[in-house]
Amino acid sequence: MAVFLSSEWFAEVEKLTQLSGDLEVPASLASVVLNISVSGAADGQVDMCLNGGRFEQGHNSQGTTKMTLPVDLARRIFIEDDKSAGMQGFMSGQIRVEGDMSKLMAMQSARPSDKQKQLLAEIRAITQ
């Protein structure tokens, strides 16, 4: 098990992602590059990216949208797959967005493939 958003966690997620092969990411997500800054993580602020439905450590220069949120909310959205957490966080001001909001809308409406669901279950299992 690895602490959520630690360097070890990103390394484990990368391994699991590579082992998963083609995730059959829906077209609406395949081109989405979303930079995310998470506050309050064990290592302080952590920058990450969702790139074509995959977690990456650090920001991606191709990202036109940046989301900032606290670690507990990031965990609910990205690990626990809590569909209502994103809207609640946005409405309460815990999520701040800069750039192209349509990227977030694409994420909200996309249905993950079975392979993505399986990968998320594997990531959840290694996340502390």
Secondary structure as UniProt FT lines:
FT   TURN            4..5
FT   HELIX           7..20
FT   HELIX           27..30
FT   STRAND          33..41
FT   TURN            42..43
FT   STRAND          44..51
FT   TURN            52..53
FT   STRAND          54..57
FT   TURN            61..62
FT   STRAND          65..70
FT   HELIX           71..78
FT   HELIX           83..91
FT   TURN            92..93
FT   STRAND          96..99
FT   HELIX           102..109
FT   HELIX           114..126
//
